[in-house]
């Protein structure tokens, strides 16, 4: 009885250990998890986000021009001959001349100012300047920097969308490689079985040696196809790990989502959504706006600049500017400046800026046309893959039935070994076509959603 209790406790503990291991062991990686990891680790996305920070710094820099600018200058100067630096006060006693009318008159002290000079001076100069009008350049520059910030944000979305597409393509490439490997293994087993049957028939004299040799050759070819499928799967997994910035040899186990789900939108609906949502078109529109603001910035050179400045100057013979020899002064000035003639320099710069506006508009049109073509190609590729899925699915049933019939006929020597080997090869090819079409459909749908500007999931 005690032995049974000990065995029961041991089995119960083992069961709990297995359950705990099963709960803690990671399951297959989903496509959503793969995308999340890729977005977190992508250097392209990180670089695009850094671009947003840089654009924000540029915006703040452009905003600073609206506020007063405070500048200061401190220096030391040695002169070849003494120079006047301020004045000094001195008291002198004046004695009335004799004889005087009033015998009670006495000497009178008076204060006089004497110019002071020195060979060296310490000087401080500071000015506070506020630009009141700059021909609209500061405002245009600020608007351009804001557009640049929006462009940087759109570039982040583009980087994310490209990363998502790459992950989805890599994900489905692995699933396709796994399916191809399964098909190759099934073909090897079927050829091995056919080779055993052929050898058995040859030993009893029912078939010729040639049939056995054919079965051996087909098996060798199938083994080579299996080796290639294994290599393709390893390469696909390595590429996927590199995309997710994991160890290149890290194990990859993915959830099988290689299925068919019809795309609900027509081409016209897909195109309309792409023209509304594509980040590349938004970037092109913002670039046109930036080019127009550049024209305003350059054109401001034809207009006057008005500024208000407050200045303060102080010099002394001591480092801290508090010596006996010192002088200071301050001033307030309003300045209006304008280039009256520059031989057409600003005019030509404005013309060059307008050309860039035209180029930006042309680039926007080209991008929009490229998006239209991209959506069309992806949509047609998806439709073709969708048709191939239906065709290949029906062909699998027919190829399986064809193999079964030829195997039965071969048992009764109504069919040849060549017929059975051809049936096995045909079935393997049909399965490859089916999984290939299924993968092509999912990849084409992912590409179409990327060309439409969609995010996944």
LOPARO-166601 format. One record per residue (C-alpha): residue number from 1; z, x negated, y. Coordinates in nm, 4 decimals. Last residue first. Example, Ala and Ser with C-alpha at 12.3 -4.5 7.8 and 13.67 -1.06 7.14 Angstrom:
<pts>
 num        z        x        y
   2   0.7140  -1.3670  -0.1060
   1   0.7800  -1.2300  -0.4500
</pts>
This chain:
<pts>
 num        z        x        y
 457  -3.7903   0.2850   4.4758
 456  -4.0087   0.1371   4.6020
 455  -4.1380   0.1287   4.9580
 454  -4.4632   0.2914   5.0583
 453  -4.7146   0.1382   5.2968
 452  -5.0134   0.3120   5.1397
 451  -5.1536  -0.0208   5.0219
 450  -4.8222  -0.0850   4.8463
 449  -4.8366   0.2575   4.6802
 448  -5.1887   0.1788   4.5638
 447  -5.0838  -0.1605   4.4273
 446  -4.8004   0.0013   4.2303
 445  -5.0405   0.2652   4.1005
 444  -5.2852  -0.0068   3.9988
 443  -5.0075  -0.1949   3.8175
 442  -4.8980   0.1229   3.6387
 441  -5.2540   0.2102   3.5398
 440  -5.3369  -0.1446   3.4315
 439  -5.0309  -0.1448   3.2077
 438  -5.1327   0.1782   3.0376
 437  -5.4923   0.0583   3.0106
 436  -5.3762  -0.2660   2.8483
 435  -5.1437  -0.0776   2.6183
 434  -5.4312   0.1412   2.5023
 433  -5.6892  -0.1356   2.4800
 432  -5.4516  -0.3526   2.2783
 431  -5.3928  -0.0593   2.0440
 430  -5.7674  -0.0097   2.0070
 429  -5.8161  -0.3801   1.9327
 428  -5.5475  -0.3785   1.6649
 427  -5.6995  -0.0686   1.5047
 426  -6.0460  -0.2230   1.5065
 425  -5.9220  -0.5438   1.3485
 424  -5.7480  -0.3487   1.0702
 423  -6.0593  -0.1347   1.0147
 422  -6.2811  -0.4437   1.0048
 421  -6.0548  -0.5979   0.7426
 420  -6.0717  -0.2780   0.5359
 419  -6.4509  -0.2605   0.5519
 418  -6.4844  -0.6314   0.4658
 417  -6.2662  -0.5759   0.1630
 416  -6.5338  -0.3377   0.0341
 415  -6.5200   0.0382  -0.0011
 414  -6.5560   0.2509  -0.3183
 413  -6.3490   0.0022  -0.5115
 412  -6.0895   0.2673  -0.5963
 411  -5.8201   0.0835  -0.4036
 410  -6.0795   0.0051  -0.1376
 409  -6.1413   0.3749  -0.0803
 408  -5.7732   0.4295  -0.0152
 407  -5.7597   0.1314   0.2241
 406  -6.0763   0.2518   0.3958
 405  -5.9301   0.5986   0.4465
 404  -5.6028   0.4686   0.5883
 403  -5.7808   0.2314   0.8226
 402  -6.0067   0.5078   0.9565
 401  -5.7058   0.7360   1.0051
 400  -5.5324   0.4676   1.2105
 399  -5.8520   0.4059   1.4107
 398  -5.8928   0.7780   1.4849
 397  -5.5336   0.8160   1.5982
 396  -5.5629   0.5045   1.8117
 395  -5.8936   0.6222   1.9588
 394  -5.7327   0.9358   2.1006
 393  -5.4808   0.7279   2.2939
 392  -5.7558   0.4851   2.4012
 391  -5.9606   0.7599   2.5653
 390  -5.6644   0.9143   2.7452
 389  -5.5436   0.5766   2.8688
 388  -5.8950   0.4700   2.9661
 387  -5.9257   0.7682   3.1988
 386  -5.6026   0.6756   3.3758
 385  -5.7122   0.3128   3.4028
 384  -6.0329   0.4253   3.5733
 383  -5.8403   0.6523   3.8121
 382  -5.5954   0.3735   3.8991
 381  -5.8764   0.1293   3.9686
 380  -6.0447   0.3913   4.1884
 379  -5.7233   0.4424   4.3876
 378  -5.6655   0.0712   4.4282
 377  -6.0217   0.0151   4.5499
 376  -6.0130   0.3060   4.7949
 375  -5.6713   0.2127   4.9314
 374  -5.7864  -0.1449   4.9902
 373  -6.1081  -0.0319   5.1573
 372  -5.9193   0.1927   5.3995
 371  -5.6637  -0.0813   5.4649
 370  -5.9437  -0.3263   5.5424
 369  -6.0901  -0.0809   5.7912
 368  -5.7510  -0.0524   5.9621
 367  -5.7153  -0.4315   5.9667
 366  -6.0620  -0.4741   6.1128
 365  -5.9895  -0.2178   6.3852
 364  -5.6645  -0.3923   6.4759
 363  -5.8426  -0.7272   6.4878
 362  -6.1010  -0.5795   6.7242
 361  -5.8215  -0.4526   6.9486
 360  -5.6569  -0.7951   6.9456
 359  -5.9878  -0.9616   7.0307
 358  -6.0410  -0.7242   7.3227
 357  -5.6919  -0.7996   7.4527
 356  -5.7582  -1.1715   7.4063
 355  -6.0674  -1.1368   7.6261
 354  -5.8492  -0.9764   7.8917
 353  -5.6251  -1.2832   7.8859
 352  -5.9254  -1.5132   7.9411
 351  -6.0320  -1.3069   8.2417
 350  -5.6806  -1.3204   8.3863
 349  -5.6807  -1.6984   8.3437
 348  -6.0145  -1.7121   8.5262
 347  -5.8708  -1.5250   8.8227
 346  -5.5591  -1.7425   8.8166
 345  -5.7665  -2.0605   8.8464
 344  -6.0226  -1.9223   9.0911
 343  -6.0279  -2.2256   9.3216
 342  -5.6515  -2.2060   9.3802
 341  -5.6307  -2.0394   9.7196
 340  -5.3517  -1.8476   9.8913
 339  -5.0797  -1.9017   9.6343
 338  -4.7859  -1.6953   9.7481
 337  -4.4304  -1.7627   9.8546
 336  -4.1658  -1.5420  10.0163
 335  -3.8299  -1.7063  10.0776
 334  -3.5015  -1.5624  10.2012
 333  -3.2421  -1.8221  10.2922
 332  -2.8650  -1.8435  10.3121
 331  -2.6999  -2.1658  10.4208
 330  -2.3948  -2.3820  10.3660
 329  -2.2545  -2.6998  10.5145
 328  -2.0236  -2.9822  10.4225
 327  -1.9011  -3.3160  10.5629
 326  -1.6662  -3.5835  10.4407
 325  -1.5065  -3.9120  10.5437
 324  -1.1313  -3.8646  10.5101
 323  -1.1814  -3.8156  10.1405
 322  -1.1922  -3.4883   9.9518
 321  -1.5262  -3.5186   9.7726
 320  -1.3569  -3.5881   9.4370
 319  -1.5473  -3.9151   9.3998
 318  -1.4677  -4.0330   9.7525
 317  -1.6964  -4.1279  10.0419
 316  -1.7905  -3.7684  10.0981
 315  -2.0728  -3.5212  10.0657
 314  -2.0976  -3.1412  10.0569
 313  -2.3879  -2.8985  10.0319
 312  -2.3942  -2.5213   9.9679
 311  -2.7009  -2.3027   9.9268
 310  -2.7545  -1.9258   9.8922
 309  -3.1009  -1.8120   9.7893
 308  -3.3020  -1.4897   9.8076
 307  -3.6417  -1.4651   9.6387
 306  -3.9828  -1.3111   9.7000
 305  -4.2880  -1.4069   9.4956
 304  -4.6296  -1.3050   9.6225
 303  -4.9116  -1.1680   9.4060
 302  -5.2139  -1.3389   9.2530
 301  -4.9998  -1.5239   8.9979
 300  -4.8772  -1.1843   8.8806
 299  -5.2158  -1.1455   8.7111
 298  -5.1066  -1.3923   8.4402
 297  -4.8038  -1.1849   8.3471
 296  -4.9984  -0.8596   8.3673
 295  -5.2670  -0.9941   8.1324
 294  -4.9948  -1.1105   7.8936
 293  -4.8617  -0.7545   7.8878
 292  -5.2002  -0.6366   7.7627
 291  -5.1967  -0.8971   7.4848
 290  -4.8496  -0.7859   7.3802
 289  -4.9626  -0.4248   7.3580
 288  -5.2571  -0.5252   7.1396
 287  -5.0153  -0.7199   6.9175
 286  -4.8007  -0.4084   6.8877
 285  -5.0992  -0.2128   6.7569
 284  -5.1813  -0.4900   6.5085
 283  -4.8200  -0.4969   6.3885
 282  -4.8286  -0.1208   6.3359
 281  -5.1514  -0.1543   6.1386
 280  -4.9894  -0.4206   5.9184
 279  -4.6842  -0.2008   5.8686
 278  -4.8941   0.0624   5.6947
 277  -4.7343   0.4032   5.7495
 276  -4.9787   0.6326   5.9281
 275  -5.3081   0.4851   5.8084
 274  -5.1664   0.4599   5.4569
 273  -5.0472   0.8212   5.4549
 272  -5.3908   0.9462   5.5555
 271  -5.5535   0.7291   5.2912
 270  -5.3292   0.8617   5.0156
 269  -5.3939   1.2209   5.1213
 268  -5.7691   1.1626   5.1236
 267  -5.7553   0.9880   4.7855
 266  -5.5674   1.2776   4.6312
 265  -5.1940   1.2665   4.5733
 264  -4.9855   1.3481   4.2624
 263  -5.0216   1.0249   4.0624
 262  -4.9867   1.1121   3.6942
 261  -4.7007   0.9548   3.5061
 260  -4.7937   0.7383   3.2090
 259  -4.5494   0.5059   3.0414
 258  -4.4543   0.1403   3.0395
 257  -4.0939   0.1908   3.1422
 256  -3.9453  -0.0296   2.8695
 255  -3.6223  -0.1726   3.0069
 254  -3.6511  -0.5480   3.0424
 253  -3.4903  -0.8355   2.8577
 252  -3.5477  -1.1776   3.0087
 251  -3.3635  -1.4860   2.8881
 250  -3.3313  -1.7620   3.1490
 249  -3.5822  -2.0429   3.0883
 248  -3.6991  -2.0732   3.4517
 247  -3.3473  -2.0327   3.5853
 246  -3.3549  -1.7495   3.8348
 245  -3.5385  -1.7313   4.1666
 244  -3.6466  -1.3673   4.1054
 243  -4.0126  -1.4706   4.1260
 242  -3.9401  -1.7819   3.9208
 241  -3.7780  -1.5664   3.6540
 240  -4.0853  -1.3407   3.6482
 239  -4.3179  -1.6393   3.6190
 238  -4.1126  -1.7721   3.3283
 237  -4.1192  -1.4291   3.1635
 236  -4.4969  -1.4025   3.1996
 235  -4.5430  -1.7558   3.0616
 234  -4.3258  -1.6782   2.7588
 233  -4.5165  -1.3531   2.6965
 232  -4.8515  -1.5306   2.7179
 231  -4.7270  -1.7941   2.4728
 230  -4.6161  -1.5305   2.2223
 229  -4.9504  -1.3515   2.2575
 228  -5.1347  -1.6809   2.2000
 227  -4.9333  -1.7453   1.8844
 226  -5.0033  -1.3912   1.7642
 225  -5.3769  -1.4321   1.8265
 224  -5.3678  -1.7553   1.6252
 223  -5.1882  -1.5780   1.3423
 222  -5.4482  -1.3010   1.3524
 221  -5.7282  -1.5548   1.3269
 220  -5.5610  -1.7125   1.0251
 219  -5.5187  -1.3688   0.8662
 218  -5.8880  -1.2895   0.9209
 217  -5.9818  -1.6194   0.7585
 216  -5.7586  -1.5517   0.4573
 215  -5.8992  -1.2014   0.4134
 214  -6.2545  -1.3377   0.4253
 213  -6.1665  -1.5999   0.1670
 212  -6.0275  -1.3328  -0.0624
 211  -6.3443  -1.1254  -0.0314
 210  -6.5590  -1.4332  -0.1069
 209  -6.3714  -1.4945  -0.4310
 208  -6.5340  -1.1816  -0.5732
 207  -6.3644  -0.8529  -0.6457
 206  -6.2374  -0.6629  -0.9503
 205  -6.1799  -0.9689  -1.1670
 204  -5.8132  -0.9114  -1.2487
 203  -5.7097  -1.2117  -1.0409
 202  -5.9491  -1.1101  -0.7633
 201  -5.7911  -0.7652  -0.7319
 200  -5.4461  -0.9219  -0.6966
 199  -5.5760  -1.1731  -0.4437
 198  -5.7412  -0.8973  -0.2427
 197  -5.4217  -0.6887  -0.2450
 196  -5.2161  -0.9831  -0.1283
 195  -5.4712  -1.0608   0.1461
 194  -5.4661  -0.6979   0.2606
 193  -5.0896  -0.7107   0.2952
 192  -5.1090  -1.0324   0.4942
 191  -5.3821  -0.8799   0.7119
 190  -5.1605  -0.5786   0.7782
 189  -4.8598  -0.7947   0.8567
 188  -5.0638  -1.0127   1.0929
 187  -5.2065  -0.7044   1.2674
 186  -4.8579  -0.5662   1.3187
 185  -4.7482  -0.8979   1.4689
 184  -5.0467  -0.8985   1.7060
 183  -4.9758  -0.5408   1.8122
 182  -4.6133  -0.6280   1.8822
 181  -4.7265  -0.9327   2.0817
 180  -4.9643  -0.7184   2.2857
 179  -4.6804  -0.4762   2.3556
 178  -4.4561  -0.7596   2.4722
 177  -4.7336  -0.9014   2.6915
 176  -4.7845  -0.5572   2.8464
 175  -4.4128  -0.5241   2.9169
 174  -4.4092  -0.8710   3.0714
 173  -4.7106  -0.7936   3.2895
 172  -4.5450  -0.4662   3.3901
 171  -4.2461  -0.6521   3.5359
 170  -4.4627  -0.9166   3.7025
 169  -4.6685  -0.6494   3.8759
 168  -4.3576  -0.4609   3.9809
 167  -4.1957  -0.7799   4.1089
 166  -4.5059  -0.8811   4.3039
 165  -4.5332  -0.5344   4.4575
 164  -4.1687  -0.5373   4.5636
 163  -4.2093  -0.8797   4.7214
 162  -4.5158  -0.7696   4.9170
 161  -4.3332  -0.4584   5.0406
 160  -4.0311  -0.6651   5.1437
 159  -4.2421  -0.9203   5.3289
 158  -4.4299  -0.6415   5.5070
 157  -4.1027  -0.4743   5.6017
 156  -3.9732  -0.8001   5.7460
 155  -4.3015  -0.8415   5.9340
 154  -4.2413  -0.5007   6.0932
 153  -3.9096  -0.6267   6.2266
 152  -4.0799  -0.9351   6.3683
 151  -4.3458  -0.7209   6.5346
 150  -4.0757  -0.5036   6.6909
 149  -3.9107  -0.8145   6.8332
 148  -4.2438  -0.9341   6.9700
 147  -4.2891  -0.5970   7.1385
 146  -3.9507  -0.6476   7.3036
 145  -4.0602  -0.9955   7.4134
 144  -4.3763  -0.8500   7.5674
 143  -4.1731  -0.5914   7.7563
 142  -3.9541  -0.8710   7.8948
 141  -4.2552  -1.0778   7.9974
 140  -4.4101  -0.7775   8.1703
 139  -4.0855  -0.7167   8.3603
 138  -4.0576  -1.0810   8.4627
 137  -4.4214  -1.1062   8.5695
 136  -4.4246  -0.7923   8.7839
 135  -4.5432  -0.9792   9.0943
 134  -4.2264  -1.1857   9.1040
 133  -4.0021  -0.9759   9.3270
 132  -3.6336  -1.0088   9.4141
 131  -3.5666  -1.3444   9.2507
 130  -3.2027  -1.4309   9.2955
 129  -3.1055  -1.7918   9.3603
 128  -2.7574  -1.9463   9.3787
 127  -2.7604  -2.3072   9.4945
 126  -2.5362  -2.6069   9.4481
 125  -2.5398  -2.9567   9.6012
 124  -2.2580  -3.2065   9.5639
 123  -2.2637  -3.5555   9.7142
 122  -2.0774  -3.8820   9.6671
 121  -2.1564  -4.1357   9.9371
 120  -2.1979  -4.5108   9.9786
 119  -2.2520  -4.7420  10.2792
 118  -2.0150  -4.5587  10.5109
 117  -2.0126  -4.3984  10.8587
 116  -1.7759  -4.1797  11.0587
 115  -1.8576  -4.0253  11.3984
 114  -1.5486  -4.0150  11.6294
 113  -1.4016  -3.6912  11.7565
 112  -1.1425  -3.7100  12.0413
 111  -0.7972  -3.5651  12.0791
 110  -0.6109  -3.6026  12.4149
 109  -0.2574  -3.7280  12.5086
 108  -0.1581  -3.7071  12.8840
 107   0.0304  -3.9916  13.0692
 106   0.2742  -3.8764  13.3417
 105   0.2602  -3.6998  13.6815
 104   0.5973  -3.6899  13.8647
 103   0.4756  -3.9052  14.1582
 102   0.2180  -3.6414  14.2450
 101  -0.0443  -3.7720  14.4885
 100  -0.1309  -4.0539  14.2605
  99  -0.1662  -4.4210  14.3499
  98  -0.2448  -4.5025  14.0807
  97  -0.4682  -4.3707  13.8046
  96  -0.3436  -4.1102  13.5568
  95  -0.2708  -4.2472  13.2081
  94  -0.4782  -4.1015  12.9207
  93  -0.3243  -4.1381  12.5756
  92  -0.5793  -4.1114  12.2854
  91  -0.5612  -3.9113  11.9644
  90  -0.8300  -3.9582  11.6951
  89  -1.0331  -3.7156  11.4799
  88  -1.2852  -3.8461  11.2258
  87  -1.6411  -3.7282  11.1781
  86  -1.8816  -3.6488  10.8943
  85  -2.0762  -3.9075  10.6987
  84  -2.2904  -4.1264  10.9197
  83  -2.4853  -4.3925  10.7386
  82  -2.4011  -4.7593  10.6903
  81  -2.6880  -4.9872  10.5904
  80  -2.8566  -5.0548  10.2571
  79  -2.7318  -4.7228  10.1228
  78  -2.5628  -4.6513   9.7886
  77  -2.5887  -4.2938   9.6549
  76  -2.3816  -4.1033   9.3994
  75  -2.4806  -3.7612   9.2692
  74  -2.3837  -3.4039   9.1802
  73  -2.6345  -3.1209   9.1401
  72  -2.5778  -2.7531   9.0706
  71  -2.7845  -2.4540   8.9737
  70  -2.7014  -2.0852   8.9539
  69  -2.9789  -1.8425   8.8594
  68  -2.9306  -1.4796   8.9558
  67  -3.0234  -1.2143   8.6959
  66  -3.3609  -1.0608   8.6038
  65  -3.4795  -1.3848   8.4417
  64  -3.2056  -1.3519   8.1796
  63  -3.3871  -1.0565   8.0185
  62  -3.6694  -1.2827   7.9013
  61  -3.4177  -1.5114   7.7293
  60  -3.2488  -1.2120   7.5684
  59  -3.5838  -1.1004   7.4288
  58  -3.6619  -1.4521   7.3037
  57  -3.3267  -1.4656   7.1262
  56  -3.4068  -1.1319   6.9622
  55  -3.7423  -1.2702   6.8497
  54  -3.5646  -1.5642   6.6857
  53  -3.3270  -1.3315   6.5047
  52  -3.6195  -1.1208   6.3846
  51  -3.7953  -1.4361   6.2634
  50  -3.4867  -1.5207   6.0624
  49  -3.5367  -1.1865   5.8898
  48  -3.8944  -1.2852   5.8066
  47  -3.7737  -1.6166   5.6630
  46  -3.5207  -1.4374   5.4442
  45  -3.7867  -1.1948   5.3208
  44  -4.0198  -1.4818   5.2329
  43  -3.7324  -1.6750   5.0755
  42  -3.6670  -1.3879   4.8365
  41  -3.3141  -1.3898   4.6969
  40  -3.1792  -1.0485   4.7966
  39  -3.5193  -0.8821   4.7755
  38  -3.5798  -1.0263   4.4296
  37  -3.2406  -0.9154   4.2997
  36  -3.2922  -0.5611   4.4272
  35  -3.6434  -0.5446   4.2853
  34  -3.5240  -0.6537   3.9430
  33  -3.2431  -0.3986   3.9524
  32  -3.4907  -0.1206   4.0303
  31  -3.7235  -0.2399   3.7514
  30  -3.4396  -0.2178   3.5031
  29  -3.2836  -0.5156   3.3304
  28  -3.1947  -0.4473   2.9686
  27  -2.8243  -0.4154   2.8976
  26  -2.5516  -0.6626   2.9786
  25  -2.2793  -0.7028   2.7165
  24  -1.9428  -0.5722   2.8372
  23  -1.9551  -0.2334   2.6634
  22  -2.0963  -0.3741   2.3416
  21  -1.8388  -0.6514   2.3374
  20  -1.5571  -0.3998   2.3824
  19  -1.6950  -0.1828   2.1024
  18  -1.7263  -0.4824   1.8720
  17  -1.3694  -0.5911   1.9439
  16  -1.2383  -0.2379   1.8904
  15  -1.4148  -0.2234   1.5534
  14  -1.2703  -0.5597   1.4496
  13  -0.9225  -0.4413   1.5413
  12  -0.9687  -0.1255   1.3345
  11  -1.0959  -0.3302   1.0386
  10  -0.7937  -0.5594   1.0594
   9  -0.5504  -0.2674   1.0879
   8  -0.7086  -0.1013   0.7838
   7  -0.6980  -0.4221   0.5786
   6  -0.3297  -0.4698   0.6644
   5  -0.2513  -0.1080   0.5736
   4  -0.4387  -0.1387   0.2436
   3  -0.2463  -0.4547   0.1568
   2   0.0810  -0.2818   0.2396
   1   0.0000   0.0000   0.0000
</pts>
